[in-house]
Amino acid sequence: MRDFDVLGLGEPLIEFNQIERGQPGFRQGIGGDTFNAVVAAARQGARTSYIGRIGGADDFGRLLREAWRSEGVDASGMVQDPEANNGLYFIEHDEQGHRFSYVRRHSAASRMQPADLDSGLIERSRFLHVSGISLGLSQSACDTVFAAMERARQAGTRVCLDANLRLKLWPLARARAILREAIAQADVFLPGMDDMQQLTGLQAPQAVLDWTRAVNPRAVVVLKRGRDGVMLDHDGRRHAVAPCKVEAVDATGAGDCFAGSLLARLSAGDDWIQAVEYANAAAALSTTRYGAVAALPRADEVRAFMARAQS
């Protein structure tokens, strides 16, 4: 037995989400890709924890700590950096979807160091969840993620990697090289189709899965295709999961909701197809609401949504 099911590593952020399209008002919340995933896992009943750095030079750290407490996420491994601020991001909505603007240069998370991993939480968890954003924050953050993956491998903790390509963080050539190495070390890889088209230049889902399989023959790959559903590549077989029909308004944290829900259900004993179908439903449900953490559904909501879809 491990003490935690899902451990996230990365950057918690303060969110400002546009209340009305084209208008200047914003609603304050919290977010950050791996942070969202951990909260999603907690809301599905998983035992969760989070590691990284939190800024002590502003008052936003208090909001993050309150969020961890209210969601039941263990934050004992967080390192407070008294000289750094917490990162912020703004979400604006238009006809094409949502647009992000970040204020995160020299944030506490970008100052992560491998020594920040010494809490022992990696060794006490079933899954370690990391992402391309964590890798792209800075050189020291990148080093920290790879150090965490190595510790996980030594401890028998499975590594889950979400590609989450953000080209505002780093050049495409660097992202390709580093993500390729990270993919090779992952046990579970959760790419989005849009990200993989940019990373590989390939357009067809089967070709993307072939490329990924060549990089890492042993990983379980779950290719997220948005409105086209999901493809699971596992144990020599590929299984397509159809999209769920919803009236989507904001897909900000949908991929993160998918990741956390998937890991929660795997930890609870679901097989891969069951876990993917559940995560697919949870992610779809999250798009019917605004915000990252605010939109994450709880287990009873997901079950009810799945029951309605089957009736």
SULLINUR-V334826 format. One record per residue. N is the residue number from 1. PSI is psi in whole degrees, 0 to 359 (none if undefined). OMEGA is omega in whole degrees, 0 to 359 (999 if undefined). NEAR is the number of other ideal C-beta (glycine too) atoms within 10 Angstrom. Layout:
[[N & PSI & OMEGA & NEAR] [N & PSI & OMEGA & NEAR]]
This chain:
[[1 & 139 & 172 & 4] [2 & 155 & 180 & 15] [3 & 331 & 183 & 14] [4 & 148 & 176 & 23] [5 & 314 & 186 & 23] [6 & 125 & 176 & 30] [7 & 124 & 178 & 34] [8 & 147 & 176 & 32] [9 & 127 & 180 & 30] [10 & 217 & 189 & 29] [11 & 109 & 170 & 27] [12 & 141 & 185 & 35] [13 & 156 & 171 & 26] [14 & 128 & 186 & 23] [15 & 140 & 170 & 24] [16 & 107 & 187 & 19] [17 & 127 & 181 & 23] [18 & 127 & 183 & 20] [19 & 316 & 181 & 12] [20 & 130 & 182 & 9] [21 & 129 & 177 & 9] [22 & 358 & 181 & 8] [23 & 156 & 188 & 9] [24 & 352 & 184 & 7] [25 & 142 & 180 & 9] [26 & 144 & 177 & 15] [27 & 130 & 182 & 13] [28 & 139 & 176 & 12] [29 & 202 & 178 & 20] [30 & 159 & 181 & 23] [31 & 205 & 187 & 28] [32 & 128 & 195 & 31] [33 & 306 & 181 & 26] [34 & 331 & 175 & 29] [35 & 313 & 177 & 30] [36 & 316 & 182 & 30] [37 & 319 & 180 & 33] [38 & 318 & 177 & 35] [39 & 319 & 176 & 30] [40 & 317 & 178 & 34] [41 & 318 & 179 & 32] [42 & 321 & 181 & 25] [43 & 344 & 175 & 24] [44 & 3 & 176 & 28] [45 & 4 & 180 & 15] [46 & 155 & 173 & 25] [47 & 121 & 192 & 20] [48 & 157 & 176 & 31] [49 & 164 & 182 & 25] [50 & 139 & 177 & 30] [51 & 154 & 182 & 26] [52 & 206 & 178 & 28] [53 & 143 & 176 & 23] [54 & 137 & 183 & 23] [55 & 143 & 177 & 24] [56 & 3 & 183 & 16] [57 & 0 & 175 & 13] [58 & 178 & 183 & 14] [59 & 357 & 183 & 10] [60 & 337 & 178 & 20] [61 & 327 & 178 & 22] [62 & 318 & 179 & 11] [63 & 319 & 180 & 16] [64 & 317 & 180 & 21] [65 & 321 & 177 & 15] [66 & 322 & 179 & 11] [67 & 316 & 178 & 18] [68 & 315 & 180 & 24] [69 & 314 & 184 & 11] [70 & 331 & 181 & 10] [71 & 356 & 180 & 20] [72 & 27 & 179 & 13] [73 & 125 & 179 & 23] [74 & 125 & 181 & 22] [75 & 25 & 184 & 19] [76 & 340 & 181 & 11] [77 & 0 & 179 & 19] [78 & 137 & 178 & 23] [79 & 126 & 178 & 18] [80 & 129 & 179 & 12] [81 & 103 & 186 & 23] [82 & 346 & 184 & 9] [83 & 0 & 187 & 10] [84 & 152 & 173 & 20] [85 & 166 & 172 & 19] [86 & 147 & 180 & 28] [87 & 151 & 178 & 23] [88 & 156 & 170 & 18] [89 & 152 & 181 & 19] [90 & 139 & 177 & 15] [91 & 125 & 173 & 21] [92 & 146 & 185 & 15] [93 & 137 & 176 & 18] [94 & 190 & 184 & 10] [95 & 334 & 181 & 5] [96 & 354 & 182 & 6] [97 & 230 & 182 & 10] [98 & 147 & 180 & 15] [99 & 139 & 182 & 11] [100 & 142 & 169 & 13] [101 & 131 & 187 & 11] [102 & 147 & 169 & 15] [103 & 90 & 188 & 14] [104 & 2 & 181 & 21] [105 & 130 & 180 & 10] [106 & 25 & 177 & 12] [107 & 166 & 180 & 25] [108 & 317 & 182 & 28] [109 & 326 & 180 & 27] [110 & 347 & 180 & 20] [111 & 13 & 177 & 20] [112 & 147 & 178 & 29] [113 & 152 & 177 & 14] [114 & 331 & 179 & 15] [115 & 341 & 179 & 9] [116 & 352 & 184 & 21] [117 & 4 & 190 & 23] [118 & 11 & 179 & 12] [119 & 342 & 182 & 16] [120 & 4 & 183 & 13] [121 & 329 & 178 & 23] [122 & 316 & 182 & 26] [123 & 343 & 183 & 17] [124 & 8 & 186 & 18] [125 & 151 & 175 & 26] [126 & 313 & 182 & 20] [127 & 141 & 168 & 27] [128 & 124 & 182 & 30] [129 & 121 & 180 & 31] [130 & 175 & 184 & 28] [131 & 169 & 175 & 29] [132 & 332 & 177 & 25] [133 & 315 & 178 & 24] [134 & 320 & 180 & 28] [135 & 327 & 186 & 26] [136 & 355 & 184 & 23] [137 & 317 & 183 & 26] [138 & 171 & 177 & 20] [139 & 317 & 182 & 8] [140 & 325 & 176 & 14] [141 & 319 & 177 & 25] [142 & 314 & 178 & 18] [143 & 322 & 181 & 14] [144 & 318 & 179 & 28] [145 & 314 & 180 & 29] [146 & 324 & 176 & 16] [147 & 321 & 178 & 18] [148 & 320 & 178 & 25] [149 & 321 & 179 & 22] [150 & 316 & 178 & 15] [151 & 319 & 179 & 19] [152 & 316 & 180 & 25] [153 & 317 & 181 & 15] [154 & 331 & 183 & 10] [155 & 355 & 184 & 15] [156 & 17 & 175 & 9] [157 & 130 & 182 & 23] [158 & 138 & 183 & 19] [159 & 126 & 175 & 23] [160 & 125 & 181 & 30] [161 & 126 & 171 & 28] [162 & 126 & 185 & 28] [163 & 309 & 178 & 27] [164 & 63 & 180 & 24] [165 & 124 & 177 & 23] [166 & 101 & 187 & 17] [167 & 355 & 171 & 11] [168 & 343 & 181 & 9] [169 & 327 & 186 & 19] [170 & 158 & 179 & 20] [171 & 153 & 182 & 10] [172 & 320 & 181 & 11] [173 & 318 & 179 & 8] [174 & 318 & 179 & 13] [175 & 318 & 179 & 21] [176 & 314 & 183 & 16] [177 & 314 & 184 & 11] [178 & 318 & 179 & 17] [179 & 325 & 177 & 25] [180 & 317 & 179 & 15] [181 & 320 & 179 & 13] [182 & 319 & 177 & 24] [183 & 319 & 181 & 20] [184 & 337 & 183 & 14] [185 & 356 & 185 & 18] [186 & 153 & 172 & 25] [187 & 328 & 178 & 18] [188 & 131 & 179 & 21] [189 & 128 & 184 & 24] [190 & 76 & 180 & 26] [191 & 153 & 168 & 27] [192 & 149 & 183 & 19] [193 & 318 & 180 & 18] [194 & 316 & 179 & 13] [195 & 316 & 184 & 21] [196 & 330 & 175 & 24] [197 & 321 & 177 & 17] [198 & 320 & 182 & 15] [199 & 321 & 188 & 21] [200 & 339 & 186 & 17] [201 & 2 & 181 & 10] [202 & 147 & 185 & 17] [203 & 334 & 184 & 10] [204 & 138 & 180 & 10] [205 & 318 & 181 & 20] [206 & 322 & 179 & 12] [207 & 321 & 177 & 14] [208 & 317 & 179 & 23] [209 & 322 & 176 & 19] [210 & 317 & 179 & 13] [211 & 314 & 181 & 16] [212 & 319 & 180 & 24] [213 & 327 & 177 & 15] [214 & 325 & 179 & 8] [215 & 319 & 182 & 17] [216 & 97 & 183 & 18] [217 & 341 & 188 & 9] [218 & 345 & 186 & 8] [219 & 151 & 167 & 22] [220 & 128 & 184 & 20] [221 & 130 & 176 & 21] [222 & 106 & 184 & 26] [223 & 115 & 181 & 24] [224 & 126 & 186 & 26] [225 & 20 & 177 & 18] [226 & 238 & 183 & 16] [227 & 350 & 178 & 11] [228 & 4 & 177 & 13] [229 & 208 & 189 & 17] [230 & 148 & 172 & 24] [231 & 126 & 179 & 20] [232 & 125 & 177 & 21] [233 & 107 & 188 & 22] [234 & 132 & 172 & 16] [235 & 40 & 177 & 8] [236 & 6 & 181 & 7] [237 & 153 & 177 & 9] [238 & 131 & 185 & 14] [239 & 125 & 179 & 15] [240 & 134 & 176 & 12] [241 & 124 & 185 & 18] [242 & 153 & 178 & 10] [243 & 155 & 174 & 14] [244 & 138 & 182 & 18] [245 & 118 & 178 & 9] [246 & 164 & 172 & 16] [247 & 91 & 186 & 6] [248 & 139 & 176 & 16] [249 & 336 & 184 & 13] [250 & 114 & 181 & 21] [251 & 22 & 187 & 17] [252 & 306 & 185 & 28] [253 & 21 & 186 & 29] [254 & 315 & 180 & 24] [255 & 324 & 178 & 24] [256 & 321 & 175 & 31] [257 & 318 & 178 & 31] [258 & 312 & 183 & 27] [259 & 309 & 182 & 33] [260 & 320 & 179 & 33] [261 & 320 & 178 & 30] [262 & 310 & 183 & 33] [263 & 326 & 177 & 31] [264 & 316 & 182 & 29] [265 & 324 & 174 & 26] [266 & 319 & 179 & 25] [267 & 331 & 180 & 22] [268 & 353 & 176 & 15] [269 & 2 & 176 & 8] [270 & 152 & 171 & 16] [271 & 176 & 188 & 10] [272 & 318 & 181 & 19] [273 & 317 & 177 & 13] [274 & 315 & 182 & 13] [275 & 319 & 180 & 21] [276 & 318 & 179 & 26] [277 & 319 & 178 & 20] [278 & 312 & 181 & 23] [279 & 323 & 178 & 29] [280 & 317 & 179 & 23] [281 & 317 & 180 & 23] [282 & 316 & 181 & 30] [283 & 317 & 178 & 30] [284 & 317 & 180 & 25] [285 & 324 & 181 & 24] [286 & 334 & 182 & 31] [287 & 353 & 179 & 20] [288 & 2 & 181 & 14] [289 & 164 & 181 & 15] [290 & 149 & 176 & 18] [291 & 173 & 180 & 20] [292 & 281 & 180 & 27] [293 & 321 & 182 & 24] [294 & 332 & 184 & 17] [295 & 351 & 186 & 24] [296 & 124 & 182 & 28] [297 & 162 & 174 & 23] [298 & 167 & 189 & 14] [299 & 319 & 182 & 17] [300 & 327 & 177 & 9] [301 & 319 & 180 & 15] [302 & 316 & 180 & 23] [303 & 317 & 179 & 15] [304 & 321 & 178 & 12] [305 & 317 & 179 & 18] [306 & 322 & 179 & 18] [307 & 318 & 179 & 10] [308 & 321 & 182 & 8] [309 & 331 & 182 & 12] [310 & 346 & 184 & 6] [311 & none & 999 & 5]]
